[in-house]
Amino acid sequence: MAVQVSSYSLGQMTDLVTRSFTDGLQTLPMVMKNSGVVITEAMPMNSGDSKRFAERVTTDQYASVRDEGAVADAGAVQYGYEKDAQVYTIAKTVSITKRMRVAGKDRAILDEITNLSEVCPNTQELDLSHRLTFAWSTSYTYKGTSRDLTTGDSVALISTAHTLTGSATTYSNQITGNPAFSKGALETAEKSFVEGSFDNLGVKIDVKPSVLITTDDPNTVNEVRQLLNATADVNSSNSGTSNVYKSKYKHVANARIATDSNGGVDATKAKYWFLASERASDFYLCELETPYVKAPQDGNNGEDFASENWNYLAAATYLISIVTGRWIRGSKGDGS
């Protein structure tokens, strides 16, 4: 006969919670974190609670002409944008109550344990996804706390007025017309990378997009899959004509993009889509404390004397920062 979870001792319950938490971290699908555009780094302990991110220094891509006997011109050196970010902690506690244990509420206990295992990874995923959800905004509020979304040039991630530090040239990373996803719209985004990618001296650079990021809107997801997986030219009935888009991009369908600030459904964002470069990305997730669980033990007040509850805590401390908008193009998909 199987042992009921509700009959577990404190030590057995703690072991179950710890194992469940560890398994959750290893098995939960981290769609945004593993999309290829998020750079995950560890912050060493005792290194402070903030970090500065900076673009790499720009130098002349091309040499000047030196006349006979003349001194070679010194190359231009241009520093890029910087962005400071500070860590914050996310946390949640759950209580295995005395009544749960004595009344045999096994299902309720397992639900609490499962929720604790998933809450930190889910919150990180929502946090990362909201950098795209609110990509046209400079900030948003999550559970009463303001999130700064500006890039190093003090504008939103997706903007028609991004600037450079060493040139009067500006660039837009909003896909012209905010079109819904289609072959033509994708070509518009690709053209934006070709004609609108510059270093900080205003000289054209080659930025290759590699990832298509969409919401989980069925129509958009199906349009992307049809385009990327077609065995013939998508505009031709000739089965002998190759599809140049076949497997060209990795497709990331993110269910958390079309949400409000607290993770509820926001249908107005259902058609959002983005084309991004993994190689050029400067979208950082830095973890000072990776998700961890704290469990009650004898003497640490984890078992509340007055209520007889067993209290468990899950928490993580990290920061998110995006330095520039060079690596991404975005569309709201509504034709605005």
C-alpha positions in Angstrom: 0.0 0.0 0.0 1.4 3.4 -1.0 2.4 5.8 1.8 0.2 8.9 1.9 2.1 12.2 1.4 0.1 13.7 4.3 1.6 11.2 6.7 5.2 12.2 5.9 7.4 13.4 8.7 9.0 16.9 8.5 12.2 15.4 7.1 10.4 13.3 4.5 8.3 16.3 3.4 11.4 18.5 3.1 13.1 15.8 1.0 10.1 15.6 -1.3 9.9 19.4 -1.7 13.7 19.6 -2.4 13.6 16.8 -5.0 10.5 18.3 -6.7 12.1 21.7 -6.9 15.3 20.3 -8.4 13.4 18.3 -11.0 11.3 21.3 -11.9 14.4 23.4 -12.7 15.7 20.7 -14.9 12.5 19.8 -16.8 10.4 23.0 -17.1 10.5 24.4 -20.7 12.3 27.7 -20.5 11.1 29.1 -23.9 12.5 32.6 -23.7 15.6 31.8 -21.6 16.6 29.2 -24.2 15.5 31.1 -27.2 19.1 31.9 -28.2 18.8 35.7 -27.8 19.1 35.7 -24.0 22.7 35.8 -22.7 22.7 34.1 -19.3 25.5 35.0 -16.9 26.3 34.4 -13.3 27.1 37.3 -10.9 29.8 36.3 -8.4 28.7 36.5 -4.8 30.0 39.6 -3.0 30.4 41.5 -6.2 27.7 44.1 -5.5 24.0 44.3 -6.5 24.3 46.1 -9.8 26.2 45.7 -13.0 27.1 47.9 -16.0 26.8 46.6 -19.5 28.6 48.3 -22.4 28.8 47.9 -26.1 32.1 46.9 -27.5 34.4 49.8 -28.7 33.9 50.7 -32.4 36.9 51.4 -34.5 37.3 52.2 -38.2 36.3 49.3 -40.4 38.4 50.6 -43.3 41.9 52.0 -43.6 42.7 55.5 -45.0 45.1 56.2 -47.9 48.7 57.1 -46.9 50.6 59.3 -49.3 54.3 58.5 -49.9 56.4 59.6 -46.9 53.3 60.6 -44.9 52.3 59.4 -41.5 49.3 57.0 -41.4 46.1 58.5 -40.0 45.1 57.3 -36.6 42.0 55.2 -36.6 38.8 56.5 -35.0 37.8 55.0 -31.7 34.2 55.3 -30.5 32.7 54.1 -27.2 29.2 52.8 -27.4 26.2 53.0 -25.0 26.3 51.7 -21.5 23.4 50.5 -19.3 23.3 50.0 -15.6 21.0 47.5 -14.0 20.3 46.4 -10.4 19.3 43.0 -9.2 16.0 42.3 -7.5 14.6 39.3 -5.6 11.5 37.3 -6.5 10.1 35.0 -3.7 7.1 33.0 -2.6 6.3 30.9 0.4 3.9 28.0 0.7 2.6 26.4 3.9 1.8 22.8 4.5 -0.8 23.3 7.2 -1.4 21.0 10.2 -4.9 20.3 8.9 -3.6 19.2 5.4 -1.4 16.7 7.2 -3.9 15.3 9.7 -6.8 15.3 7.2 -4.9 13.4 4.5 -5.2 16.2 1.9 -2.6 14.7 -0.4 -3.7 16.4 -3.5 -3.6 19.8 -1.9 -0.1 19.2 -0.5 1.2 18.0 -3.9 -0.3 21.1 -5.6 1.5 23.3 -3.2 4.8 21.5 -3.8 4.4 21.7 -7.6 3.6 25.4 -7.5 6.7 26.1 -5.4 8.8 24.1 -7.8 7.6 26.2 -10.8 7.1 29.7 -9.4 10.6 31.1 -9.8 11.3 29.7 -13.4 7.8 30.8 -14.5 8.4 34.3 -13.1 11.8 34.6 -14.8 10.2 33.5 -18.1 7.4 36.1 -17.7 10.0 38.7 -16.9 12.1 37.9 -19.9 9.1 37.7 -22.2 7.8 41.1 -21.1 10.9 42.7 -22.6 9.1 41.9 -25.9 5.6 42.3 -24.6 6.3 45.9 -23.7 9.1 46.4 -26.3 7.4 49.7 -27.5 7.4 51.1 -23.9 10.1 52.5 -21.7 8.7 50.9 -18.5 5.9 48.8 -17.1 4.7 47.9 -13.6 4.8 44.3 -12.3 2.9 43.7 -8.9 3.6 47.3 -7.8 7.2 47.4 -8.9 8.4 49.5 -11.9 10.6 47.8 -14.5 12.9 50.0 -16.6 12.8 48.9 -20.3 15.0 51.6 -21.9 18.1 50.7 -23.9 21.3 52.6 -23.6 20.1 55.4 -25.8 17.2 56.0 -23.4 14.4 54.9 -25.8 12.2 51.8 -25.9 13.7 48.5 -27.2 11.6 48.9 -30.4 11.8 52.5 -31.6 11.8 54.5 -34.8 14.5 56.8 -33.3 17.5 54.8 -32.0 20.7 56.9 -32.0 24.4 56.2 -32.3 27.1 57.6 -30.0 29.5 58.7 -32.7 27.2 59.7 -35.6 24.1 61.7 -36.4 22.7 58.7 -38.1 19.6 57.2 -36.5 17.9 53.9 -37.2 14.5 52.3 -36.7 14.0 48.7 -35.6 10.2 48.8 -35.9 9.1 46.8 -39.0 7.6 49.4 -41.3 3.8 49.5 -41.1 3.6 47.0 -38.2 2.4 44.3 -40.6 1.0 40.9 -39.6 3.4 38.1 -40.2 3.7 37.1 -43.9 6.4 36.4 -46.5 6.4 40.0 -47.6 6.5 41.3 -44.0 9.4 39.0 -43.2 11.3 40.4 -46.3 10.6 43.9 -45.0 12.2 42.9 -41.7 15.2 41.4 -43.4 15.6 44.5 -45.5 15.7 46.6 -42.4 18.6 44.5 -41.1 20.4 45.0 -44.5 19.8 48.8 -44.8 19.5 49.8 -41.2 22.4 48.2 -39.3 25.3 50.5 -38.3 28.2 50.7 -36.0 28.5 53.7 -33.7 30.4 55.6 -36.4 27.4 55.3 -38.7 29.1 52.7 -41.0 27.1 49.8 -42.3 27.6 46.5 -40.5 26.4 43.0 -41.3 23.8 41.7 -38.8 22.4 38.3 -39.7 19.0 37.5 -38.1 18.5 33.9 -37.0 15.4 33.7 -34.8 11.7 34.3 -35.4 9.9 35.0 -32.2 6.1 35.0 -32.1 3.2 34.8 -29.7 1.2 31.5 -29.5 -1.5 33.0 -31.8 -2.5 29.9 -33.9 -2.7 31.9 -37.2 0.7 33.5 -36.8 2.3 30.2 -35.7 0.8 28.3 -38.6 1.9 31.1 -41.1 5.5 30.8 -39.8 5.5 27.0 -39.9 4.1 26.9 -43.4 6.7 29.4 -44.6 9.7 27.7 -43.0 8.7 24.1 -43.7 7.3 24.3 -47.2 9.1 22.0 -49.6 8.6 24.2 -52.6 8.5 28.0 -53.3 5.7 29.3 -51.2 4.5 31.5 -54.1 4.7 28.8 -56.7 2.8 25.6 -57.5 6.0 24.2 -59.1 7.1 21.4 -56.8 10.6 21.6 -58.3 11.2 25.1 -57.1 13.0 25.3 -53.8 11.7 27.3 -50.8 14.6 29.7 -49.8 13.1 30.0 -46.3 13.1 26.3 -45.5 14.9 26.0 -42.1 16.4 29.5 -42.5 15.2 30.6 -39.0 14.6 29.0 -35.7 11.0 29.7 -34.6 10.3 30.4 -31.0 6.5 30.5 -30.1 6.2 32.2 -26.8 2.9 31.9 -24.9 3.8 34.6 -22.4 4.3 37.5 -24.9 0.6 38.3 -25.4 0.0 38.9 -21.7 -0.6 41.9 -19.4 1.9 42.9 -16.8 0.7 40.2 -14.3 0.6 37.4 -16.9 -3.1 37.6 -17.8 -4.2 37.3 -21.4 -3.9 40.4 -23.6 -5.4 39.7 -27.0 -4.2 43.1 -28.3 -0.7 41.7 -28.5 -1.6 38.4 -30.1 -0.1 39.4 -33.5 3.3 40.6 -32.1 6.3 39.1 -33.9 10.1 39.7 -33.9 13.1 38.9 -36.1 16.3 38.7 -34.1 20.0 37.9 -34.3 21.4 35.6 -31.7 25.0 36.6 -32.5 24.3 40.3 -32.2 22.1 40.1 -29.1 22.9 42.1 -26.0 19.9 40.9 -24.0 21.3 39.8 -20.6 20.0 37.8 -17.7 22.5 37.9 -14.8 21.7 35.7 -11.8 23.2 36.6 -8.4 21.2 33.7 -6.9 19.7 31.1 -9.1 16.3 29.7 -8.0 16.6 28.0 -4.6 14.4 26.5 -2.0 14.5 27.0 1.8 13.0 24.3 4.0 12.0 24.1 7.7 14.5 22.5 10.0 14.5 22.0 13.7 15.4 25.3 15.3 15.0 27.6 12.2 11.4 28.5 12.9 10.3 26.8 9.6 7.6 25.1 11.7 5.5 27.9 13.0 4.8 27.3 16.7 1.4 29.0 16.8 0.0 27.5 13.6 2.0 24.3 13.3 2.5 25.0 9.6 5.5 23.8 7.7 6.7 26.8 5.7 8.8 26.5 2.5 10.3 29.4 0.5 11.4 29.6 -3.2 13.4 32.6 -4.3 15.9 33.9 -6.9 17.9 37.2 -7.3 18.8 38.4 -10.8 18.7 41.4 -13.2 17.8 41.8 -16.8 19.3 44.4 -19.1 19.2 45.2 -22.9 21.9 47.6 -24.1 20.8 48.4 -27.7 18.1 47.6 -30.3 20.5 46.7 -33.1 19.9 42.9 -32.8 16.1 42.9 -33.2 13.2 44.0 -35.4 9.6 44.1 -34.1 6.1 44.4 -35.4 2.8 44.7 -33.5 1.1 43.0 -36.4 -1.9 45.3 -36.4 -1.0 47.6 -39.3 -0.7 50.6 -37.1 
